[in-house]
Amino acid sequence: MKRFDKLKFPQNADAVLITSDINRRYFTGMKSSAGIVLAFPEKAYLLIDFRYIEKARNTVTACEVIELVKTDEQIKELMKKHGATTIAIESMEMSIHRLNMFKKSMPDFEFVTTDELSKEIYNLRTVKTDYEIEKIRKAQQIAEKAFEEILDFIREGVTEREISLMLDNTMYKNGAEAMSFETIALAGRNTSMPHGVPSDYVVKNGDFVLMDFGAVYDGYHSDMTRTVCVGQPSEEMEKVYNVVLEAQLEALSKVKSGITGKELDAVARDYISSKGYGEAFGHSLGHGVGMEVHEFPNASQRSEAVLEANNVITIEPGIYLPDKFGVRIEDFVVVTENSCQNLTNCPKKMIIL
């Protein structure tokens, strides 16, 4: 079944206009930095310019491909052809400026600007197909290969920037289309900053090295974090690491269809709090992953989202002690009816280099 066949049109909308790069790729299967999709209940069209037209005609089968020349006029023609007068837009993606431009150039049409279309698309993207899960699995395998190789590179004397660059280069070498996000590689005291930026800090004996990274494969992201130690850790470092690991294992054991993001977050948070580190876990437990590295549903203290089978989410508790060190361990999993399938296969017991 084509993804368009699953798309529920907003009430009172004769057509839907998809303009965001990610959602356009989701429905057409083709990556591009421009173009629009105009879909009707009976048929969908990809309007795309000369730069991409040859590729689109050779690869896109979900909708009719039309070379984009005059956007407004072509939309008007298609609307007239299908007897349509109302268009729903991606309210969560389209800028007010662009919407106003459409309204000015097409005054005869009514634009449905509620969040209904955006939410419907996000809901479709949240529940992954087997095909999508295989793409995500491949992205994770690329990231894990990079992790295996980086362990031979990390040592006293290398910098955070060098570790970050090596991870990126290794992921590209092994087939990544892009990085899921700007790779985080932190060492020593800098590991206490959950999303610190790699610097020229030189790794020293006794440092934790925290790496948060992921690869993109055919449009789908992976996301993982590992914290390793160069030389022998202190007793406090070992203690904190094990608390984070146990909290993650507890949360992983509770993942299943039907649990809310808030309930799942509480599993890890309560465990960390019971060990005296509650205030040092300041971010959410996890988030959805797919064509974007941060998607619905979230596992947070406020999330009422109910997990469904084939959601893909991260489980990433952490403890961060300012001016000392931080630890985060992150896997990501496919939710199943009664548990989960962990897509992350790298070891989690503390690695000492």
C-alpha positions in Angstrom: 0.0 0.0 0.0 1.3 3.5 -0.9 1.7 5.8 2.0 -0.8 8.2 0.4 -3.4 5.5 0.7 -3.0 5.6 4.5 -3.2 9.4 4.8 -6.4 10.7 6.3 -7.3 14.1 4.9 -8.3 16.8 7.4 -12.0 17.5 7.6 -13.2 19.9 4.9 -9.9 19.5 2.9 -10.2 18.5 -0.8 -6.4 18.4 -1.2 -3.2 18.4 0.9 0.0 20.4 0.2 3.2 18.9 1.5 6.2 21.2 1.3 8.7 20.0 4.0 11.7 18.1 2.8 11.3 15.3 5.2 7.7 14.6 4.6 8.0 15.0 0.9 10.7 12.3 1.0 8.5 10.2 3.3 5.7 10.1 0.7 7.8 9.9 -2.5 10.9 8.1 -1.4 13.1 10.7 -3.0 15.5 13.1 -1.3 15.5 16.7 -2.6 15.9 20.2 -1.3 12.9 21.5 -3.2 9.6 20.6 -4.7 6.0 20.1 -3.4 3.5 17.3 -3.2 -0.1 18.0 -4.0 -2.4 15.1 -3.1 -6.1 14.4 -3.7 -8.0 11.4 -2.4 -7.8 9.8 -5.8 -4.3 10.9 -7.0 -1.0 12.6 -5.9 1.5 14.7 -7.8 5.1 15.6 -7.2 6.0 19.0 -8.7 9.7 19.3 -8.8 12.1 21.5 -10.7 14.6 20.8 -13.6 17.5 19.9 -11.2 15.7 16.8 -9.9 13.2 16.0 -12.7 15.2 13.2 -14.4 15.8 11.4 -11.1 12.2 11.9 -10.0 10.9 10.4 -13.3 13.2 7.4 -12.9 12.5 6.7 -9.2 9.2 8.1 -8.0 6.3 5.7 -8.4 4.0 6.9 -5.6 2.7 9.8 -7.5 2.7 11.5 -11.0 5.8 13.6 -11.5 5.4 17.0 -13.1 8.2 19.5 -13.8 7.8 22.5 -11.7 7.8 25.7 -13.7 5.2 28.1 -12.2 4.1 26.8 -8.8 0.9 28.8 -8.3 -0.4 28.3 -11.8 0.3 24.5 -11.8 -1.4 24.2 -8.4 -4.4 26.1 -9.7 -4.6 23.8 -12.8 -4.5 20.6 -10.7 -7.1 21.9 -8.2 -9.4 22.8 -11.1 -8.8 19.4 -12.7 -9.9 17.6 -9.4 -12.7 20.0 -8.6 -11.0 21.0 -5.4 -11.4 24.3 -3.5 -9.8 23.7 -0.1 -6.1 22.8 0.6 -4.7 21.6 3.9 -1.1 22.6 4.7 1.6 21.4 7.1 0.9 23.9 9.8 3.9 22.7 11.9 6.3 23.0 9.0 5.2 25.9 6.7 6.2 29.4 7.6 3.7 32.2 8.0 5.4 34.1 5.2 5.0 31.2 2.7 1.4 30.6 3.7 0.7 34.3 3.1 2.3 34.1 -0.3 0.1 31.2 -1.3 -3.0 33.0 -0.1 -2.1 36.1 -2.0 -1.4 34.3 -5.3 -4.4 31.9 -4.9 -7.2 33.9 -3.4 -9.9 31.6 -4.8 -8.9 28.7 -2.6 -9.4 28.2 1.1 -6.3 27.0 3.1 -6.9 24.7 6.1 -4.4 25.8 8.6 -5.2 23.6 11.6 -2.6 21.1 12.9 -4.6 18.2 11.7 -2.5 17.4 8.6 0.8 17.7 10.4 -0.4 15.5 13.3 -1.7 12.9 10.9 1.6 12.7 9.1 3.6 12.5 12.3 1.3 9.7 13.5 2.0 7.8 10.2 5.7 8.3 10.6 5.7 7.2 14.3 4.6 3.6 13.6 7.4 2.1 11.5 7.0 -0.6 8.9 9.3 -3.5 8.7 10.9 -1.9 5.7 11.7 1.2 7.7 13.0 -0.7 10.7 15.5 -2.4 8.4 16.7 1.0 7.2 17.1 2.1 10.8 18.9 -1.2 11.7 21.3 -0.6 8.8 22.0 3.0 10.1 22.7 1.6 13.5 25.1 -1.0 12.1 27.1 1.7 10.5 27.3 3.7 13.8 28.3 0.5 15.7 31.1 -0.2 13.2 32.4 3.3 13.8 32.3 2.7 17.6 34.3 -0.5 17.2 37.0 1.4 15.3 37.1 4.4 17.5 38.1 2.3 20.5 41.5 1.7 18.9 41.9 5.5 18.3 40.9 6.9 21.8 43.9 7.3 24.0 45.8 9.9 26.0 46.8 12.9 23.9 43.9 12.9 21.3 41.4 15.7 21.4 37.6 15.7 21.5 37.6 17.2 18.0 39.8 14.4 16.7 37.5 11.8 18.2 34.4 13.5 16.7 36.0 13.7 13.3 37.2 10.1 13.3 33.7 8.9 14.2 32.2 11.0 11.3 34.8 9.8 8.8 34.3 6.2 9.8 30.5 6.4 9.5 30.9 7.9 6.0 33.4 5.3 5.1 31.0 2.6 6.1 28.0 3.9 4.0 26.4 6.7 6.0 24.4 9.2 3.9 24.9 11.8 6.6 25.4 12.2 10.3 22.2 12.0 12.4 23.3 15.2 14.1 26.5 17.0 15.0 28.6 14.3 16.7 29.2 14.8 20.4 32.6 13.7 21.7 33.5 15.0 25.2 36.2 14.0 27.7 37.1 14.7 31.4 35.0 17.4 33.1 33.4 18.3 29.8 31.3 15.0 30.0 29.2 16.7 32.6 27.6 18.8 29.8 25.0 16.5 28.2 25.2 18.3 24.8 28.6 19.9 25.0 30.5 20.8 21.8 33.7 19.0 21.0 36.8 21.1 21.7 40.5 21.0 21.7 40.5 19.4 25.1 43.2 16.7 25.3 42.2 13.4 26.7 44.1 12.5 29.9 44.5 9.3 31.9 41.5 8.7 34.1 39.1 10.6 31.9 35.7 9.5 30.8 35.0 9.9 27.1 31.3 10.3 26.2 30.3 9.9 22.6 26.8 10.6 21.3 26.5 9.9 17.5 24.4 8.4 14.8 24.3 7.7 11.0 21.7 8.3 8.4 21.0 5.5 5.9 18.6 6.0 3.0 16.8 8.7 5.0 16.6 6.9 8.4 18.6 7.8 11.5 20.3 5.9 14.3 21.3 7.3 17.7 23.5 5.9 20.4 25.7 7.0 23.3 28.5 5.2 25.0 30.8 6.4 27.8 34.3 4.8 28.1 37.2 5.4 30.4 40.9 6.0 29.4 42.8 4.4 32.2 41.4 3.3 35.6 38.3 5.1 36.8 37.8 6.3 40.3 35.4 4.6 42.7 32.9 7.4 42.2 33.1 7.1 38.4 32.5 3.4 38.6 29.6 3.9 41.0 27.9 6.5 38.8 28.5 4.4 35.7 26.8 1.4 37.2 23.8 3.4 38.5 23.2 4.7 34.9 23.6 1.2 33.5 21.2 -0.3 36.0 18.7 2.5 35.4 18.8 1.9 31.7 18.4 -1.9 32.1 15.4 -1.3 34.3 13.8 1.0 31.7 14.6 -1.4 28.9 12.8 -4.2 30.8 9.6 -2.1 31.1 9.3 -1.0 27.4 6.1 -2.4 25.8 3.1 -1.3 23.9 0.6 0.6 26.1 3.1 2.2 28.6 3.1 6.0 28.5 6.3 8.0 28.0 5.8 9.5 31.5 5.6 6.0 33.1 8.7 4.8 31.2 10.7 7.9 32.1 9.8 7.4 35.8 11.3 3.9 35.8 14.8 5.1 35.2 14.4 8.4 37.0 13.1 6.8 40.2 16.0 4.4 40.2 18.6 7.2 39.8 16.8 9.2 42.5 16.9 6.2 44.9 20.7 6.2 44.5 20.9 9.9 45.4 21.5 11.3 41.9 18.0 12.5 41.0 19.0 16.1 40.5 21.8 15.1 38.2 19.5 13.5 35.6 18.0 16.6 34.0 16.9 15.5 30.5 14.2 13.2 29.2 14.7 9.4 29.1 14.2 9.2 25.4 12.6 10.2 22.1 11.4 8.7 18.9 13.8 8.1 16.0 13.1 7.7 12.3 13.5 10.0 9.3 14.4 12.6 11.9 16.5 11.9 14.9 13.9 13.5 17.2 10.4 12.3 16.5 7.3 11.4 18.5 6.8 9.7 20.9 8.8 11.1 23.8 9.6 9.4 27.0 9.7 12.3 29.5 8.3 13.5 32.8 5.4 15.2 31.0 4.8 12.8 28.1 1.3 11.3 28.0 2.1 9.6 24.7 1.2 5.9 24.7 3.8 3.7 23.1 2.7 1.5 20.2 4.2 -1.5 18.6 6.8 -0.5 16.0 7.6 2.8 17.6 11.3 3.3 17.6 12.6 5.1 20.7 15.8 5.8 22.6 16.5 4.8 26.2 19.2 7.2 27.4 19.5 7.9 31.1 22.4 10.0 32.4 24.0 11.4 35.4 26.0 14.7 35.2 28.1 16.0 38.0 29.3 19.6 37.2 33.1 20.1 37.2 33.6 16.3 37.7 32.2 14.1 34.9 29.1 12.7 33.3 27.8 9.4 32.1 25.1 8.6 29.5 24.3 5.2 28.0 21.9 5.2 25.1 20.3 2.4 23.1 17.4 2.6 20.8 14.7 0.0 20.5 11.6 -1.2 18.6 8.6 -1.3 20.8 6.7 -4.6 20.7 3.4 -5.7 22.2 5.0 -7.1 25.4 8.6 -5.9 25.4 11.1 -4.4 22.9 13.7 -5.4 20.4 17.0 -3.6 21.1 18.7 -2.4 17.8 21.9 -1.5 19.7 24.4 -4.3 20.0 27.5 -2.6 21.4 28.6 -3.6 24.9 27.4 -1.6 27.8 29.7 -2.9 30.6 32.3 -0.2 31.2 35.0 -0.3 28.7 38.5 0.7 30.0 41.0 1.6 27.3 
